Amino acid sequence: MKNDLLAIKKSLSTILPEKRFYHTLGVEAVSFSLAARYESNTNQAALAGLLHDLARCFPDPELLKQCDAYHLPVSEVERRNPYLLHGKLGAYQAKEVYGITDSNMLSAIAYHTTGKPDMNLLEKIIFTADYIEPNRSGKHIPDLDEIRSLAFHDIDQAVYRILDNTLKYLESGTQEIDPLTKEAYNFYKQKINPGSC
C-alpha cells in the first residue's frame, strides 16, 4: 500500500469519520498544491497530507495508552493534553501500518499540530495545509483568506501568522500551550522580523 494514494484513501475512508476524512482530503489537495508552488515533491506532500490525522479520532485515554505501549515519548504537557499526541502516534502508525519510512514525511505528520522551530519545507507545507484547507471556516479563523493567499507567496509568513493566531486562540481559553508551539512562534517571529523580541 506504500505510496498508493488511492489504496490509502480507501483505507482511511473506512477508519475516519466522514468529516475528518473530508478534512484529510482537503489537506492532501492543499499540500499537493503548495508542494507544486514551491517546486517540492508533490507525491510526498500529498501522501503526508493524507496521513497527517491518522490518529486524530482516538479518545484521549487511547492516545496515551498507545503512546505508552509503543514507547513514544510523552511530555508532561502532552500527558495533561493527550490530543496533542495524535501527530506522534499518527507518524508511528504511518510507518507501521502504511510502510512510510521517509523521515521528512514522518516528521511532518508528527509536528503538524504544534509546529516546531526551523521546520523544513515539507513540515511547513503540512502544518500550513492543515490550517488553510478548504473545509475550514473563515468564521472561526481570523484572516483565513489572507493566510490562504499568503501561503502561496511566502510560506514562512503564513507559518508565522498561523502560529500567532494559534497562540492568541489558546491564550484566550483554558487550553494549555505546548512549549514547542511557543518556540516555533518565537523562531518565525525572529525570522520574519529580525531583531524583534
N, C-alpha and C positions, 0 to 999 in steps of 0.2 A: 504493500500500500504506500510505501515511502515515495514521496513526491508525486503521487497520483491524486491530483486535486479533486477529480470527480468522485473517486472512491472515498476520499476523506470527507468530502461534503455529504455523501450519502451516509457515512458512519455518524457524523456529527448530527445530522438531521434526526437520527434515532435516539440520541442521548441528551440533546439540548432542548429545553422548552422552546416553543416557536419564536417568541420574542427575542430570546438570546441567540437563536440560530440566525434570525434576520439581521441582528446586530453584527454577528460574526461575518455574514456575507457582505455587509456594508464595510467592515474593517478590511476584509480581503480586497474589495474593489478599490478603496482609497489607498491602501498600501501599494497595490499594483501601480496605481496612477502616480503616486509620489515617487516610487522607485523609477518609473519611466521618466518623470520630470528631472530627477537628479542623476539619471544615467547609471542606475544601480541594477542589481539583478531582480527583475520583476517576478520571476517564479519564486525565488526565495522569499521575497516580501509578501507575495500573495499567500504562500503556504504558512508563513509565520502569522500573518493576519488571520488566517482561517483557524489556526490552532491557539490563538492567544488566550481565549476564555474557556479552554478545555475543561478546567476545574472550577469554573466560576459558580456553578449551581450546587456545589456541595454545601450542606449546612456547616456552620462554624465548628461544632464538635467533630464532624467528619474530617474537615480540613486539618485540624490539629492531630487527630488520630492518624491520618495517613502520613502527614509530615513526620510525626514521631516514628511511625512504623518504617518509613523509608530513610530514616536518619537524616532528614533535611534540616538545616539549621533554622531555629525559630527564636527570634529575638523576644525580649520582654514585651515590647510594643505589639509585635505580631501575636503573642500569646493572649494579650488583652483584646486584640482586634483581629481575630482569625481570618476575616475576609481578605486581609492583605496577603495571605498565604496562597491565594489561588494562582498567582503568577508563578511562584516557585513550584507548586505542585503541578501546574499545567506544563511547565518546562520538563519536569520529570516524566510526566505521562506522554508528552510528545516524543520523548526519547524511547521510553519503554514500550509504548503501545503502537506508535506510528513510525518508529525507526528513524527519527530525526537525530542526526549526530552533529550537525553543523553548530559550532559553539556560538556563532553570532545569532542564529535563529533562536537557540535555546535561551540566550541572554535577553534577547528582545522580548520573548514571552515572559521570562522571569521578572523583568523590570517594567513591564508596560503600565502598571498601576502607579508605582511610586516614582518612576524615573530614577535617575542617578546622575552624578556629575560626569561630564565629559562622555556622553553617550556616543557610540559610533552611529553611522548613518542609518543602518537598519533599526537599531534601537530607537532612534528619533522618529523614524517612519512609523513604526508600530505604536509607539507612545502617542504620536500625533493623530494617526488614523483612528485610534480607539476613541479619541475625544471629538473628532470632527465628522465622523461617518454620517451619512445622510439620514439615518433614523434618529439621530439626536435632535432634540427640540431646542430651537433658539429661545423659546420662552423661559427655559430654566438655566441657560448658559449665557452669561454676559458676552456680548460682542462675538457670538459664534460665527456669523457670516464673515466678519472681518478676519477672524483667525483662520477660517477655511481658505480665504483668499491668500492670506499671508503665508500659509503653509506651502504654497506653490511658488512663492517668491523668495522667502527667507525662512528656512525651516528652524534655524536657531531662534529667530524672533518668535516664531509660532510656539516652540517649546517653552520659551520664557513666559509668554502670555498664558499658556495653559497652566504652567506651574504657579504663576501669580494668581490666576483665578481659583485654582485648586486650594491654595493656602488660604485665600480670603474666605472661601466656602467653608473650609474646615474650621477656621478660627471663629466663624460666626455661629457655629453649632457646638455640639458636645463631643464630636469625634476627635480622637487623638491623632496628632500629626506624626507620621513616620519620619524619623530624623533624616532618612535618605532623601525624602522629598524636599526638605528644607535645605539640605546640602546641594541638591540639584538646582534648586531655585537660586541659591547664592552663587553657584558656579555660572549659571547662564546670565544672571544679572550682571556679574562682573564681565562676562564675555561680551554682552550687548552694550554695557555702559562701563567701560574700563575706568577704574578709579572710584566707582561708586561703593558705598559702604554696605 
